[in-house]
Amino acid sequence: MIDGWRQALTLAAQTDDFLVMSKVGRVFTVPEIIAKEIARFPDIDAELYLGWRKDLEEAFRHINFQATFNDFSRRLSKSLLINIQFCAHELNKRLPEKEISPEELVKLREAVTTLYDEVLKSDLPPDLFRYALDHLFLIIEALDNYSITGATGIEMALNAVVGTVVTQNNLSKKFADSAVGAKFWQTMGRIAVALSLGKFGYELADSALKALGYSP
C-alpha cells in the first residue's frame, strides 16, 4: 500500500513511510475542499455534483497500509472518477485555479525556508519566535503539498497567516517591528503574487504592515 501511494503521489522511492502517510492524510482533505468550493455557487446542484463523495468515502474507509494499493484502487470505479472529473471541470470554468510552475514553486520554498532558517538563528523572544516558525511552517507545508491540494491549499495557508493581523494583533505588531518582520511580510506578498491574487498580492506586505502601524 505504501509503495502504491508513493507512485500515485509521484514521491521518491526513498520517501519515509511516515511522510507518505501524512501525504495520504492530505488527500483525505480534498473532497471537503471541493465541497466548500461548490457551496459558493447557489446555482450548482450540490447533490448532483457531489454525489461521488459517498462512494469515495467508502473507498477511503478501506485504506489499510498493510494491504495492497490495488485493494484500494479497485474500489475507484470508472464512473466515480468521471463524476469527480465532471465536478472539477465545472469548478475550473468558474474558478480557474492558478498553476504554479515547478521552478516557481522551488523558488518560493527556498525563500520561505531561508527565512525559516534565519528565524531559527535569531534572538527573537519566545512568543515571536514561535509565531514566526508556526506560520512559516504552515506555508512550507502548503507548498510541499501543492501536488495534492493545489493553489487552494497555499491560499488557505496564506489567508491564515494574514488573518493573524486581526486575531493576534498585539503579537503581530511586535513581530512586525522585529528584524525579520518586514522580510516575512514581503515573502507573503511574493506568494500572493504567485497565486495571481491581483492587486491584493502586490500590496499584501505593505497593507499588512500598515495595519500593524509599521512603515518599513
Buried (B, 14 or more C-beta within 10 A) or exposed (E): BBEBBBEBBEBEEEBEEEEBBEBBEBBEBBBEBBBEBBEEBEEBEBEEBBBBBEBBEEBBEEBEEEEEBEBBEEBBEEEBEEBBEEBBEBBEEEEEBEEBEEEEBEBBBEBBBEBBEBBEEBEBEEEBBEBBBEBBEBBBBBBBBBBBBBBBBBBBBBEBBBEBBEEBEEBBBBBBBBEBBBBBBBBBBBBBBBBBBEEBBBBBBBBBBEBBEBEE
